[in-house]
Amino acid sequence: MGDTHGSRFAKPRDDRRRPAPPPRVAKGPPGPPRRLFLPTTRADLEERGWDGVDVVIVTGDAYVDHPAFGPVLIARFLEGLGYRVGLIAQPDWRSAEPFRELGRPRLFFGVAAGNLDSMLNRLTAQKKNRAEDPYSPGGRPGQRPDRATVVYAQRCREAFPGVPVVLGGIEASLRRIAHYDYWSDTVRRSVLVDSKADLLVFGMGERPIREVAARLAVGEPVATIRDVRGTAWVARKAETPALLEDPARYTTDRKVVVLPSYEEVAADKHAYARMAKAFQLETNPGNGRPLVQVHGDRAVYYNPPALPLEDDAGEGADAVAMDRLYDLPFVRAVHPTYSEPVPAYETVKHSIVLMRGCFGGCTFCSITEHEGRVIQSRSTGSVLRELRAIRRMPDFRGTITDLGGPTANMYKMRCRSKDIETRCRKLSCVHPGGCENLVTDHGPVREVMGAVREAEGVKHAFIASGVRYDLAELDRGYVEDLAKHHVGGHLSVAPEHCSDRVLDKMKKPGIAAFERFKDMFAEASAGAGKEQYDIPYFISGHPGCGLGDMIELALWLKARGYRPRQVQDFIPTPMSIASAMYHTGIDPLTGETVEVARGLREKKLQKALLLYWNREQWPLAREALREAGREDLIGAGADCLVPG
């Protein structure tokens, strides 16, 4: 696809690859009948007796009717509010015609790239094409364009000029401000500017999209919907001067923060670092202030983040809660038009999400920026209702493959005081060290774990989500439950590194916390009479990490007999703190200079040290050791990392 920095752009194109053909259609309708799914064709509308739809959701993922697929969750949520909703999944973006399939939506197009950023979905840390797209039928890549949010929005406008276009999903959310784009190695404008959409919903979208839909439904023009939490909009050229003169004109209760402009942050890395810090400090929905960022002769206005969902469903039509979302009538199946499995669905179809959000604040992770720091949890009753729905699936054989969320053991953990939580501006509740106000009780998660494993028809209830070990070590009973009932031989944990200075830049606990948890888990496994192992994850090439740090990690791994396979070459994802460090060489939170492995070759050298045991990596590992002046680690000695 061509560059979209300009004020206008022509037909979407991809100069690097040809678009793949659409998925093959099955000869017969296997699985649940089409009428149980959201309508995807005119024939589906006719079967329902509908003359049109209120909302069309466009997604870059295959249509899997399951709550783990974000755009489908929003579509079902709107349907539950009484709107007629249709879905267009992985449309051929080479023309506007596929976007006309369901006719002109009465209210708006909702556009999402899918469950992943489209660039992360396609390219690796070495900027090579991925061999598989897990969100497409058969895992085949090429089913969506690069920067899918921008391309889909353009096609929606072409299909039906004048219909409001509302962006959402993780790609739009994490690219809502001026941001560093790793794949082009440039600072790009807000995706809202490049897409020319009317509104952008950021974060978890249920609350904002409900209000937007309701106001459009009563005839309010989209141009006047400017005060919804969790949304952003672009000021017209003519009104931008007045907005900048009085940024608080659209708010009554708090000051507006004016971020450095797109032009400033694109030209000056120090300005980019200031922007990154200012943005992070306004992410708490309890005290976050509106933001404004100039892009040329226009300005993007960002309302404060949406309030988190409540823990239980509550009463009344206005209630929005986690329980209500998972009670929606998901088919829990791949749409019958696909003749091939969708790998991502195979991974999650027998799993249960307990909560959303993460208060860890790891700098390399964008979960916090998208889902928020406040943990939003489901009730045990809701979890058991979903379990009953899973038990009715024809291929369920008694194994729940995961019981967790972004982090397995943050379920129902919150600040001890709502007032303190509302006023707090810390970016992490556990770094450096646990906050005294954080309630780390594992009782609720142990209760729901027990309820699931004791439920009828359940033989195993595994936890595949990562366990936050600095929290887990505070409750030996949780670790014992985990080892005895919920681990199938291997437990995923993520120490990421062993160097204190690198871990500090990651906002991760010191390696001693992992080693304490490792010993505790080994003891609990032995006590349960089970031979089990922890599988640690590590990152190479993270900002603040040099070759010397990777050598330290390789020696630490060898001394403990680890041969890690679960490794990640750091990828700067849009808007994360670590991405700001990578681009600027500055820690935006402290102003300190940060060592950065920017070249692809240097990144390869770091990863080779992490895989020191792999014969295929030995040439690069030797090169890395020589470059670091550690030839003493090359040879046949017991202390050497690689042979000579």
Summary of the structure (lengths in Angstrom):
residues: 644
radius of gyration: 24.6
end to end distance: 45.7
largest distance: 77.1
contacts: 2209
relative contact order: 0.09
helix: 36%
strand: 14%
